[in-house]
Structure formats: structure tokens, C-alpha cells
Amino acid sequence: MLTFFARRLLAMVVTALCLTFVVFWLTNLAPNLEKIAKTEAGARITDAEVESWLDKNGFGGPILLRYGEWLGVLPGWTQVEEDGTVRGRCLTEGVDPAAPPRFCGILQGDWGHSRVFRTEVIEVIGRGLALTGKLMFWVMVVMVPGALLLGVLAGMREGSRTDRVLSTAAIATTATPEYVSGVVFIAVFTSSAVGLKWFNGSATSAMEDATFVNFTLPVLTIALYGMGYIARMTRASMAEVMTSQYIRTARLKGVSFPQVVIRHALRNALIAPFTVIMLQVPWLLTGVVIVETLFNYKGFGWTLVEAAGNNDIELLLGVSVVSVIVVLVTQLISDVGYAVLNPRIRLS
Amino acid sequence: MEPLTWTGSLGGVLDPLLMTASVLFAAALVVAAVLGLVAPAPQVRVNADGTLSAGAGPRGWAGLAVRATGGLLLLTLLAYLLGGLLMPYGEAGIVGAVLRRFLPVWIALVVTFGLSLAYKRRLGLYGKLFDSPIGMVGLGLVLFWIYTALAVGVFGLIATHDPLAAVSGLKNKPPGVPVPGAESMVAGAHYLLGGDALARDVFSRMVHGSWIVVQIAPLATLFAFLVGITLGLPAGYRGGRFDTVLSFLANLILAFPVILLFYLLVTPEIVQTGIPSFMAIGLFLFPILFMAVLLWSRFRTQPSKAALLLALTLVPLVWLYLSLVSQTGTPVNFLGGLDLFDIPSGVLVVFVSVVFVNAPTVFRIVRGLAMDIRTRDYVAAAQTRGESSWYVMLWEILPNARGPLIVDFCLRIGYTTILLGTLGFFGLGLPPDSPDWGSTINTGRQLLSVFPHTALVPAVALLSLVLGLNLLADGLREESLRD
């Protein structure tokens, strides 16, 4: 078990390094850097001036070197100006210029400065994550019990009319991406054209104070798309368990059908959906970005769009690091959780 | 001229009927679903002559109710269609006029379904699809959009206006608004589904959008499948270090949040560096490799036949490939006058990134299937015959993995459509005035709560296509599992 865990952890670290390097490389391509130089130093500067600006601000070195600096495993760059002052990666405001820290990358907690929001990246991301956490909490509260109930009811008697109706409903929700259901919800429940003004079309006010009126639609929009998939997986797992030998034995002993479902089938049928719910998280991330843009809720997904749209490299890198880590950690939890929950794997 | 109402003179009779039928159908579905859970199974009686008989029981009655109300609903919808087709323009309202615009599609659908139903026993898996109502509905929806796309894109039918032309005075107007200056009641006298924020016809943009989706989504899925199959088969069949490296790479791409990848790849700056063009060079090489290996492994014992077949397939493929990757205005441009066509760089980068995102999942599916099938007896028999390993992979394993692959192909086209919509929704890749559904939803959502029709129309179109593909996949899965 321990070696399994260690091996997974090692693979995860390697994956995280590769992915962050790819993001670093893509955000630091020459045209992106040129755009930054032009926004910082003026749009009309010549190519030679762009070069010298980039060299002065630490964008000049080879990519691997800069990746190391950004990560915090190589010492940050320093440069002596003509007037004798020393500038450097680690020499931000409030740092003693005489004894600057040698390393300052994300490993040291120095995530850089956001050009769009004019504050520290870590602050922007923390604020976004807190808001998105609130959204995701309610999504999970709605989605997981709903999907499990739907799947268990459908898988209990495979092929029955109940199964067919519920399965078709599940298919319909997986076929409805967030930007479609969100648009339909806003048009039906908030517009003056239809007239049902039950909910708010914008969730901006929910950032401070989430109420039923302003938070229902964003939560429902994300939950609906994920629900169908989890429900189908639960149904498949439940249907498989219901055909197994020990269920037949219990039925032949004379245990009533509801008893068999609740006491015997349910526990084994819920192992597979657990992993599916965990693996669903990266998909939910796309949904979060869409819904936060659509409902103007300034969480993590909205931050991603702002960072990418405005070429805010440091912020975009921070956002990528967080999302890559979230994805990898949920994968790890899903693997380890499956091994812990499933006695056949745990004992071998 | 008068604006059109929704259902015109049909509405008086049919609208209440439609309301009643849909409420009854929904109620019957709920009752049937609940009864399936709680009602007891029908009791079986033994008769005096030794035969068994069973009453319908509550479940049977509920099933009958679903079928009856469903039939009523279907008949009502059919009445709208016939009314729209038979009554003169404008009499049957917007619904009638829209349905009438789709006349070529209805004809093609009726012909397809009639022929397929008549010969369904001889059509294999496709014919069996007509045994499952869900599969038939799915196929109907998918064919509807395919025929619409072909009618719009190839024959120039259906659309009433130019999707890019604005008519002044029709900005954000509601459905059924008359076009200023139109005199007679003919097609094109109204904006059937209203005007958008730039006074363009929402209906024409929607049907033109289907052509873009139907061109890109299946082709991108096909490329993803060819990449996934070409890499997944050897990984699953041989295993070893090759498998380890490829699986790691696939997991790497899969761990990347899709939306982030799109934001990094589909930007004008990245297009400038030529990365999408280089990715296209790599990814589009796989179909050629696949075809070459497929033919060579089969006919390598007959070199003259193999050479002929290879030349016949590879020369056009390579030419297509070279014209595809060589684009004027990008860093990769070498073919000059021999270049058959240029793809707009926006479309190319969208295409490449969608293939790139989908290929690892297909790789994993194919790898799993190959690992399962390589233990079968017919694979051992082929190995004993001394067949090459590529022959075993492509001519023994691949045909026997077709069931799950076909089902996944349908699902994945739907998923690709969703991805294309996501790209459009964020305004990535395709030009902003492109009529594809994602971009139209994006432009329409600005004023969503005041003028919902501009975003709602493409949203419903996208939903129906993806739903159709999912239902089709479900029907195929059910029918392929049955035998």
C-alpha cells in the first residue's frame, strides 16, 4: 500500500513538473513577451528596444533557466543598473537590498505580481479560490446525492421502464453543456421576455451574500452537466452488482427487495461512483470557467479568463499551477480511495 | 407588412392540443417511472387448460398510457408540419414557415427512414438501430442536422438571408419581424427567428452554423481516432517501454484542464509562432501512416498488388496532406501553385487543438481494448500462422473492437461539438462574425435577459444535435450488446 502510494506520488510530481513547464513555455513564447514589453514600455518601441527591455527584466535567459528561477530551484536574476542600483527578481519592494533572498519562486511562496489586478498573484488566486470553493460546495451538495439517487433507482431493475426513463433523462443532461443550459435558464427564469423573474441572471451579488435567488442558477447549471455522467456510472455499477451471485442468494433466502438494495447492494455499488466523482473535478473546472463568465461571478474561473485574455503571465502561471495541482490531487485521491474502499484490491 | 405570429391560424386548434398532449405525456412518464419502482409485478394465473395468463397490472397500464400520450404528441407535431407545408406562406405562422424552409430535409429524412425500415433486416447493426425507439430518435436528430448542413452548405437552400448581411432597422427585433421593403408574402419577407445585435437574420445564421459544425466535428473526431488507434494498438498489444512512455504522455495531456489548454493554444500570438502548424504536420501524418501500414500488412506477400494499392491511396492522401499543412501566411508555406486549398488559420488551430484534446482518450480506450483482445484464440491462431504483428493488430484486433469504438465515435462527435461550442463561447479561434453556434451564443449572451432569442436559437440547435448523437450512441450500444 505504502509503495503504491509513494509511486503514485512520484508520478504526480513528475507530471506536475512537466505540465507547469509546458505552461511556462507556452506563456513565455516570443510573441507573448513582445506584447508585454509593448504594454509596459510603450506600444511604439522598436524591436531592438523590445530586446533590451526583455533582457533588463529577466526575460532574456534560456527558457530552462528562467523556469528554474520561477520554480525557485535556481537563484533569481540580478542586474546592476548604470546608476549603481541593483535590480533583481527577488528584489521586490520591502526586501532589504543588501541581503536579498537567493531563491524566490513558487516553492518559496513568491508567486509574482499580477499586471491586471495590480496586486500579488497569491492574493488574487486566494480570493478566487474562496469564491469558487463556495460555488463548488453547493454544486456538490446538489449534484452528488441527486446523481447517486438517480443512478441507484435506474440500476436497481435494469431494463425496466423506470430505468429507461431515468437513463434517457441522464443522457439528456450530459448532452447539455453549461453554456447551453445556462443560456436557457437565464432566458426562461430571468428575462423580461418570458416573464418568470424568479432568479437573478447575474451572480455578482452572490459573492458577498449568496441567496436562493442569486445562487440557484449557477449551481444548477454546473450540477446538471456533471449529474448525468455520474448517474450513468452509478447505474452501470448498480446493475452489475444486482446481477451478482450474493444478491441472488439474498433474494432466494427471502430477503425483501428494498432490504437487498439497501443492506447488500448499495455499499458495493457506490465504490465506482466515488472514483468517477473525483475524476469529474477537472471537467467541472471547465464548467466553472463557463458559468463564472456567464453569470459574472468573480471566482477562480473568471480569474483564469481575465489572466489569459489580458496576457497576465504571472497570474496565468499561478492559475495553471493551482488547476494542475487540483486535478492531480483529485486523481491521487481517486486512486488511493478506490484501493482503500475496495477490499479485493486492499487485501492483495 | 404584418409581423408573423408564432403559429398563425393553426394555433387556435393545435396550440391547446399541444399543451394538453405534452402535459399528459410528461405526467404519464413520471407515473410510469414511479410505478416501475413501487407497483408489484403482474400476477400470473394458471388456467384450467394448463396455459398461463397474466393481467396487464398497473405497470402495463402505465406503459400503455405513455405510448398513447406519446402518440398523441407525435400526431400533433405532425399536424404542425403538414400545416406548415401545405398552407400558403405566413398562414401557419413562424413555426409553419420555418418547418417549410426545411422541406428538402424532410424529404431526405422520409426517404432515408422509408428505405432503412424496408430493408432493415439486411443492414446489420445499422438496421438493428430501427428496433430501438431511442436509437431512431437519435438517428433522426443527427440526420436532420446533417441534411440541413448539406442543403445549406452545398446546395444553398433553407437559409432565407445572407448570414453576414445586416438589414438596417432589424437590430434585436423579435421573431417574425417583416423585412422593410418586402412587398409580397414569400420566403425572405420576414426574419423568421428575429434579428441579432448586428441586425442579421438569426435563423439563417443558425442553419449556416450547422454547416461549420458538421464539417469540423466529425472530421476532427476521425483524426483523433486515427491518432488514437495508430498509437493505442501497439501500446496495448506489445506493452513494454513504448506503452509506458505513451501512457505517461496521454495522462499528461489528460491532466491538463481543457479550458486552460485552449486558452494557451488558441491565441493569435501562438498562431504567429507556427506551433499549431507544426502540430498539424505531426497529427495529420497519422492517417497516412495508418493507411500505409493497413494496406502493407495485408498485401505484403503480393508486392505488385501492394505497390499498386499503396500508390492509389497514398498519392492523393499525401497531396491532400501537403496542401493541408502548407498555408500561405504561416511559417509553413512551401507548396506554392500546387497547394489545393488553404484553411483559415483560425479553423486550423481550432481543428488541431480539438484533435489534440481528444486523441489521448481514444488512445486509452483502444489500448484497453487491445490488451483485452490480444488474449483471444483467434489472435493466437493468427500469430501461429506467422502473421506480422501489424497484421494481427489491424486486421484481427481492430475489427473485433469495432462495437465499442463505433459507440464511442458517436459520443465523441457530440463531445467535440460541445468543445467547438466552448471555443466559440470564449471567442477563441473562429472569427467573431462566424455563424457557428458557439460564437453566436457568445454574441447573444450580452443582452440575454432582454432579447433571449439571439442566444436561445443556436443553443437549442447545439443541444438537439448533441442529444441526437448521445441517443444514437445509446441505441447502438444497446443493439450491439444484444447479440
Interface residues (C-beta under 8 A of the other chain):
Chain A: A11 T15 C18 L19 V22 V23 L26 T27 L29 A30 P31 N32 K35 L153 M156 R157 S160 R161 T162 D163 R164 V165 L166 S167 T168 I171 A172 T174 A175 T176 P177 Y179 V180 V183 V184 I186 A187 T190 S191 S192 A193 V194 G201 P282 L285 T286 V289 I290 T293 L294 G301 L304 V305 A308 N311 L316 V319 S320 S323 V324 V327 L328 Q331
Chain B: L29 A32 A33 V34 L35 G36 L37 R59 A62 G63 V66 I134 F248 N251 L252 A255 F256 P257 V258 I259 L260 Y263 L264 L265 T267 E269 I270 Q272 T273 I275 G414 I418 G421 T422 F425 F426 G438 I441 G444 R445 L448 S449 V450 F451 P452 H453 A455 L456 A459 V460 L462 L463 V466 L467 L469 N470 L471 D474
